[in-house]
């Protein structure tokens, strides 16, 4: 399969991230259908999401 050349830096970054995700997909990660959707979100994830939300609000001038 021949791929089109990627010119833009952000496109290269996106392509690289996608290839890494593909490689990591088979490393014992739970399948989406097997996740317990009612399970509590880990505290570390909550903290990371809060930091991201604060950062985005700061960037947007909120």
DAGI-V822798 format. One record per helix or strand. SS is the DSSP state (H for helix, E for strand). FROM is the first residue (numbers start at 1). TO is the last residue. If there is no record, write none. Layout:
<<SS/FROM/TO> <SS/FROM/TO>>
//
This chain:
<<H/9/24> <H/32/34> <H/43/59>>
//
